[in-house]
């Protein structure tokens, strides 16, 4: 009887600790299914799925992830603009991916492949707001893969400009 009583408190402590670890680690969560219109699909090397092909996100799901903003100039805008969205690193953590390469796919079927490590070092955003306003399709939205060109001047080159895909609809991870 004494062993049973002492085992129960230990089991309770162990269960509580396990619960705390699972709650603290977003990559350990299963992704909820999107409630709204899907605006981004992530396929390929994806551990946390909410759809047969991978992970599907609506805007509300993206906005629940940690948010970041930065100001930068681009070849497409005359003045610096503020981009807000989800760091690519946080999105990859949410889907449980350790991919080495990614392919961004736009609404117009533009495709560009890039090494994930380069994007992570460059603090790339999956941006959904421009100057604190949602981006419409006619304004290069609803999502843009954006590099912080002003904060990291070494990113200002044709290769990275081509990787800053606007009207982003999908990421294929390998």
MIDO-44863 format. One line per 2 residues: their letters; for each residue x, y, z of C-alpha. Coordinates in steps of 0.1 Angstrom, whole numbers. Example, Ala and Ser with C-alpha at 12.3 -4.5 7.8 and 13.67 -1.06 7.14 Angstrom:
BEGIN
AS) 123 -45 78 | 137 -11 71
This chain:
BEGIN
XX) 0 0 0 | 28 24 9
XX) 43 19 -26 | 10 27 -43
XX) 7 60 -24 | 42 71 -32
XX) 39 61 -69 | 8 82 -74
XX) 24 116 -65 | 54 107 -86
XX) 31 99 -116 | 12 131 -111
XX) 45 151 -111 | 56 133 -142
XX) 23 139 -160 | 24 176 -151
XX) 59 180 -163 | 51 162 -196
XX) 21 184 -201 | 42 216 -195
XX) 67 205 -221 | 40 198 -247
XX) 23 231 -240 | 56 251 -243
XX) 66 235 -276 | 45 247 -306
XX) 61 221 -328 | 47 194 -305
XX) 11 206 -311 | -11 191 -339
XX) -22 219 -362 | -59 227 -360
XX) -77 226 -393 | -82 260 -409
XX) -116 276 -402 | -114 302 -429
XX) -102 303 -465 | -68 286 -469
XX) -42 311 -480 | -10 291 -476
XX) -2 254 -480 | 30 239 -468
XX) 39 205 -483 | 67 180 -484
XX) 89 175 -453 | 61 184 -428
XX) 57 165 -395 | 27 184 -381
XX) -1 181 -406 | -37 192 -407
XX) -44 181 -443 | -34 150 -463
XX) -9 169 -484 | 7 188 -454
XX) -3 219 -435 | -29 244 -445
XX) -32 278 -430 | -59 304 -430
XX) -51 340 -420 | -62 336 -384
XX) -38 306 -380 | -8 326 -393
XX) -17 355 -370 | -16 332 -340
XX) 20 325 -346 | 47 349 -333
XX) 46 381 -352 | 74 403 -364
XX) 78 435 -384 | 105 454 -402
XX) 109 484 -425 | 128 479 -457
XX) 131 492 -492 | 125 470 -522
XX) 129 474 -559 | 90 474 -561
XX) 84 504 -538 | 100 538 -540
XX) 100 543 -502 | 108 520 -473
XX) 77 500 -463 | 67 482 -431
XX) 61 444 -435 | 45 424 -408
XX) 41 386 -406 | 54 353 -394
XX) 92 346 -394 | 98 317 -418
XX) 117 300 -389 | 85 301 -367
XX) 64 288 -396 | 88 259 -401
XX) 88 251 -364 | 50 251 -364
XX) 49 225 -392 | 78 205 -376
XX) 101 208 -407 | 138 206 -408
XX) 139 209 -446 | 170 220 -464
XX) 154 236 -495 | 121 253 -501
XX) 102 263 -532 | 79 293 -530
XX) 49 291 -553 | 29 322 -562
XX) -7 326 -574 | 5 332 -609
XX) 26 300 -607 | 59 318 -603
XX) 82 294 -585 | 116 300 -569
XX) 137 276 -549 | 159 287 -521
XX) 181 271 -493 | 162 272 -461
XX) 194 281 -441 | 199 312 -462
XX) 163 323 -455 | 166 316 -418
XX) 199 336 -415 | 182 365 -433
XX) 152 367 -410 | 128 362 -438
XX) 91 369 -431 | 60 354 -446
XX) 44 388 -445 | 6 394 -446
XX) 5 432 -438 | 21 461 -456
XX) 22 493 -435 | -2 477 -410
XX) -28 469 -436 | -37 435 -451
XX) -23 430 -485 | -47 425 -513
XX) -39 404 -544 | -36 435 -565
XX) -10 448 -539 | 12 417 -541
XX) -7 399 -514 | -22 382 -496
XX) 12 369 -486 | 48 380 -495
XX) 80 362 -487 | 101 392 -477
XX) 137 397 -468 | 149 426 -445
XX) 170 442 -473 | 178 474 -453
XX) 188 456 -421 | 210 431 -440
XX) 225 450 -470 | 243 418 -481
XX) 208 406 -491 | 204 434 -517
XX) 211 414 -548 | 192 399 -578
XX) 192 364 -563 | 174 375 -531
XX) 151 399 -549 | 140 369 -570
XX) 133 349 -538 | 111 377 -524
XX) 80 360 -539 | 48 380 -537
XX) 13 366 -540 | 27 335 -521
XX) 3 306 -520 | 25 276 -512
XX) 58 264 -498 | 72 230 -509
XX) 98 218 -484 | 125 192 -491
